[in-house]
Amino acid sequence: MAINIKEISEKDKNSVLHPFTHLKDFATGKFGEPTIIETGKGIRIQDANGNQFIDGFAGMYCVNVGYGRTEVAEAISRQAYRLAYYHCYAAHTTDELAILSDRLVKMAPGKMNKIFYGMSGSDANETQAKLVWYYNNLRGKPNKKKIIARERGYHGCSVLSGSMTGMSFYHDCMDLPLPQIVRTGAPHYYWGCNPEETEREFSARRAVELDQLIERLGPDNVGAFIAEPVLGTGGITPPPVGYWEAIQAVLKKHDVLLIADEVITGFGRTGSMFGSERYGIEPDLITIAKGLTSGYFPLSAAIVGDKVYKVLEDGADKVGAFSHGYTYSGHPIGAATANAVLDIVERENLPANAREVGAYFQAQLKEKFAQLPIVGEVRGVGLMGAIEFVADRDKKRRFDASLKVGARISKAARDRGLIARPMPHGDILGFAPPLVTTKAEVDDIVSIAESAVRSVMDELVRGGEKI
């Protein structure tokens, strides 16, 4: 049934508070009309005006199995007809929830034990912080509460998870970050290295900086370190050589828990089922969301390792019930959705597809963009990648922010039918297509992106920029 586009647009403008939208420009019409997305199939979506786009960002890194998977819709329908909702407080459960939890414990890297469910990556990381504090209280270390996060790390935008996020625009005018969160340096070799410093030397320096930070704070005051295996929203930046080995040695030295935020990297995006597997990370706690349901239903989870869970269980006689939970924790429709999605991930071996097609994708990005005069770095792993643009390659000089080069390239790509994301912290074009993407579709993505980049290069030349 055709919708009334004008009517829907007006209703939206009059009633929806959109994330990351200039509110006044949207209210006055300067921003333009809302984009009404109607349908999706595979890696493509279509809006109400009939415009088709390749979704080069899988929604928000999440639609790993692609759009229009009827088997997932059928699983949602079956569960809704059978039992739309019940809580999991006081040891209530459903078959789908028990099956999913057993599956995740066995699937996850490291020695994992229990799963606690939420609705988003943000609330899952809130849970992780509470678990860190609870764990240390129960083992008689009440001061061990500081959580170290990294510059440019992304862990959500709620009060505590937003404090963990290392991007100032999530904090401005929001009274964040909270004082329990402490920051350490980003693992980005391109921008962070000293002259003549190798990647391994850079990684070692970052580890020394972390060690010195913990010593300054006092090891008895530091409870956890939270990090993504690969920086996501902070620039789609894989770790430099030797980084995780060096960092984990410091954490073990000081009895600091490691929270691996696998919200983006979980379920195949890096070419391994989890980013932790790809980089030899041994987490105590793991955060998952996005790929867990491929965006078909809101669901997240905090995966709790043996070491932490044993303390929680042993402390129950002293403190009683575990006093944390949400109305929708372990939602039966969410569990059914996740099981259907993971069936696809395993049956179609999407991590292997991300590894094989991802290698082709990375090679194509480097071939088409690495030598362009405005490209400073091409980086990525699996089916996530980024192109960073600079005004001077040799001097690593950024473009003037007023030129909005990254945003212009993203818009040029969208005008040509490709959604690729302008990333913060520089002029960066980011990609994270669904894990079902083929090599032929990679060719389409790269071809459109190249056309967009070259068109903006021409605009810059006409505007008097020297490139």
N, C-alpha and C positions, 0 to 999 in steps of 0.2 A: 504494500500500500504506500503510495507516494505521500510524503509529508509536506506540510506547508512550511517551506524554508524560512520565509519572512517571519511567520508566527513563532516558530521554534527559536529563531535567532533573538527575537525580542524578549521572549520568556527567559532565555538564557541570560541576556544582558541585564535584565531586571532582577534576576534572582540568584545567580551562581557567583560565588566568590572563588575565582579561579586561582590556582597556585601559579606563582612565577609569571604573573601578568601585570603590566602597568595599569593599575586600577583606574586612574583618571583617564588615560588614553583609551581604555576599553569602554568606560562609561560614556565618553564624549564621542566615540566613533573614530577617533584618530587611529586607534589600533587596527580598525577594520572589523569585519564581521567574524563571529565565531566560526570555526571549521566544524561542520557537523559530520562526524564519521558514521557511516551507515553499515558497511559490510567489509568483510575481509576474507581472503582465501590465500593460503600459503604464505608468501612473504609480502603480499600486496593488500592494501586497503583502498576503499573508495568512499568519497564524501557524497553528500546529498546532491551536489551539483554534477555528479558523474565523473569527477576527476579521480584518476587512479594514481596511487603512489606506491613505489617500492618502500617498504618500511625498513630502512637501513638501521633502525635502532630497536627493533622488536618491541615496540611500545616504549617501555622504560626498562630496557635490557631483559624483559621478562617473557615475551611470547616465544619461547624457545621451540615449541613444537609447531609453530605457525598458526595462522588463523584458520577458522572453519573446520576444526577437527570434530566431526560429528560424534566420534566415540566418546569424547570428553563430555559433550553436551548430553549424550544419552546417559552417561554415568551420573551426571548432575540430576537429570530428570528422574531416573530410577530412585535415587536416594531421596529426592524431594517428595516423591509419591509415597515412599515407604516410611520415612521418618525425616521430616524437614529439620528438626532441631531437638537436641537435648544437651544438657550441660555434662561436664565431666568432673564436677566437684564430688567429693566424698566417694571416690572410686567408682563412679558411674562411667560407662564406656559404651562404644558401639563396635560392631565388628570391623567396619572400615577403619576406625581409629586405631584399634589394636593391631590390625594387619599393617597399617602404614607405619606405626611406631616401631614395630619389630623390624620392618623393612629398612627404616632409616638408621636404626642402631647398627644393623649389620652392614649397611652400605657406607656409612660415614667413615672417614679416616680416623686413625687413632683408636684409643680404648674408650668408646662411648657407652653410655649406660641407659640414660632416660631422655625423653623428649617432652618439652613443655611448649604448648602452642599459643600463638597469638594471631594477629591479623595482618601485621605489616612488619617489615624489617626494623622500623623505628621502635615498635613496642617490644620486639624480640631483643633488641639491644638494651632497652630499659630493663628487661628481665635479666639480661646478663650482668648488668651492673648490680642489681639487687642480689643476685646469686653470689657475686664476688664478696659483697659486704656481709651477707648472711653466713657464707662459708668461713670468713675470717672471724666473725663474732663467735661462731660455734666452736672454733678451734682455739679460742682464747687469744686472738690477736686483733683487738678492737680498733687499733690505730691503723691497720693495714688497709687503707680505704682509697688512696689515690689511684686513679686510672689514667695511664699514659696513652694518649692517642697521637696521631701524626698530623703534621701540617698537610692539608689537602686530602686527608682521609675523609670518606663519607660514611656515616653510620646512622643517618636518619635526621629528622627535623623536629622531633618532640623535645621536651625540655632537657632531659638527660642525654638522649641520643644526639640531639642537636648540639649539645655542649661537646660531645665527643667529635662531632664533625669539625674538621679543621679548615673552615671557610668562613671568613668574617661576615659575609652577607647573610649567613644563617643566624648570626648573632646580633647584628645591628638593630637597635631599637627594640630588642626582645629580651634584654637583661640576661644575655648569655655571653660566655659559658659559665656554668656553675664552678665554684672553686675546687670541687673534688677532681676536676679534669685538668691534666697537665699535658703540655704539648712537646713533641720532639720532631726532628726534621723529616722532611719528605724524602722518600727513596728515589729521587729523580736525578739520575746521573747527568743528563744533558745540562740541566740548569744548576745542579748543586755541586758539580765537581770542581776541584782546583786545577790549575794548569798542570799538565803532565801526570795527572792522577788517573790510574787505571780504575776500571769498574770495581775490581776486587778491593783496591785500596780505598775507594770511596765507601764501599759497604763496610769495611773495617772501621772507617772513621765514624760512620753513622752509629755503629755498635759502641764505639768508645764514648760518643756523645750520650747515648742512652745510658751506659754504665755510669758516667759522671753525673747525669741527671738523677738517677736513682740514689747514688751516694749522697748528693746534695739534699735530696728530700728525706733521706734515711730509708734504708730497705724495709724497716718495720712499719713504714707509712705507705708503701706502694703495694697495692693489691693485684693489679692486672695491667696488661698491655693489650690494646685492641687494634687490629689492623686487617685490611683486606689483603689477600694474597697478591692481587693486582690492583693498584689504584684505579678506581672506576670514575666517578664524577669528577675527581680531582685531576683528570687528564688522560685516563686510560693508559696507565704507565706500568709496564711489567717491572719487577724488581731487578736491580743490577746483579751481576754475578757475585755470588757469595753472601748476599744480603741476609737471607733467612737463616743460614747456618750461623752467621755471626750474631744476629739478633737473639736467636734462641739460646745461645750459650750464656748471654748476659741475663736473660730471664731466669734460667735455671740456677745461675749463681746466686740470685737474690730472692729465690722463692716467689716469683711473680707469675701469676696465671697468664696464659696466652688465650685470648679470645680471637678466633679466626672468623672474620666477617665474610661469609661465603654467600651473601645475599645475591651478588652478581655472578660470582664465579662457580657457584654450586650447580651441579647437574649438567656439566659438560662444556661450558663456554670456553674454557682454556684448552680443550682437547683431552682433558682428564675429567673423571666424574666430579672431582672437587679440585679447586686450585691448590689446596693443601697437599694433595698427592703430587701434583706437578712440581711443587717447589720444596718437597721434603719437610713440610711443616707438621709438627706434632702438637695439635691444639688441646687445651683443657676444656674449652667450650667452643661451640660452633654455632654461628647464626645463619639461618637459611630463610629464604622467602622466594620472591620472584619466580625462578625456574621450578620451584616446588609444585606449583599449579599452573605454570606457564601463563599466569595472569588471568586464568579462566574463573578463579574465585579467590578472594582475599584469604591468605593463609601464610603464617610464618611459624618458625620454631626456633627455640634455643635447645641445642643438643648438649647434654651434660655428660662430661667424662667421668670415668670411674673414680678418680681422685677426689673430685668435688662431691659427687653423689654420696660416696661412703661417709663423708663428714656430715652431710645433710641427714642421712638415715640414722647415723649414730647419735646425732643431736636431738632426734625427735622425742626421746624420753624426757629430755630437759625442757624443750620449748613447745611441745605439742604439735599440732597440725601445721603443715607447710602453708603459711598464710599469704598466698599470692595466687591470683587467678583472674580471668576475665569472663564475662558472660559468654563470650563466643569461643573460649579456649576449647580446642578439639572439636570444632563444629563438624557435624557428620557430613554435611554437603562438601565442606572443604576437604575432609579426609577422603571422601569418594573421588573428588576431583583430582587430588594429588595421586591417588593410586592409579587412576586412568592415565594421567600424564606420565607417571613413571613407567607404566607399561609401555608407552610409546617410546620413551627415552631408551629403555632397555631393548625393546624389540627391534627398533630401527638403529640402535647403537649410535645415538646422536653425539656422544663424546668423540667417537671415531670419525664421524662426519665433520665435526668441528675441527678435529686435528688435521684431516686430509684436505678438506676444502679450505680450512683456515690457513694451512701452509701456502696454498695457492693464492688465497686472498692477500696474505702478507707479502708474497713475492710480487703480486701485481701492483700493490700499493707502492712498494719500493721502486719498481720499474717505471711507473708512470709519474711519480711525484718526487722521488728523492733528489733528483738533480735540478728541479725547478729553482730559479733564483730566489723565490720567496719562501721556500720550504727549509726549515731548520732541522726538523726531525720527522721521520716516519717510524712509528713504533706500534707494537701490538703483540698479541699471542692468540692462537686459536681464532675464533670469530669475534674478536674485539680488536679495534685498531684506531689509530689517530694520526692525523697529519697536523704538525704545528708550523705555523707561518711566522716568519720574521722579516724585518725590513733589511737586515744585513746578516747574511749567513756567516761570514768570516768573524764578525765581531759579536755575534749572537745578540744583535740589537732588535728589540721588539718594535712593532709598528706603534705609532701613536694610537692610544686607545680610542680617540675620537673617530678614527677611520673605520672602526668596527669591522675589520677585515674578516674575522671568523664568522660573524653574524651575516655578513654580506654573501660570503661563499655558501653558507648554509641556506640562505634564501634563494640564491641562484640555483642550487641543487633542487630545492623544493619546487621552484618554478619549472624545472625540467622533469619533475616526477620522482624525485628521490628525497626521502626524509633522512638527513644526517644531522647530528646534533652539534651546535656550536658549544664548546665546552668552556667552563670558567677558567680563570688563571692564565689567560693568554688567548691568542687567536688560534683556536684549535678546532678542527673538524673531526668529530668522533663517529665511529661506526660500531654497531653491535647487532648485526642482522640475526634473524631466527636461525636456530641450529640446523634447520632443514634446508638451508640455502645450498644451491648447486653451484658448480663452477661456472656454468652459463649465466646464472644470476649474478655471480660475482663480477663477471665481465660487464653486465649491465650496470651494476653499482659503480664500478670503477670508471666506466666510460662516461656516465653522467657526472660523476664527481670531477673528472678531469675537465669536462666542458665547463663546469661551474667555476673551477679554479682559474682556468685560462680566461674566462670572461671577466672575472674580477681583476686579474692581472692587467688586462687591457684597460679597464676602468682606472686602475691606479696609475698607469703610464699616462693616460689622457689627463689625469688630475695633477700631473707633475711629479709623481713619486719616481725616484730613481731605483730601478730594480734590475 
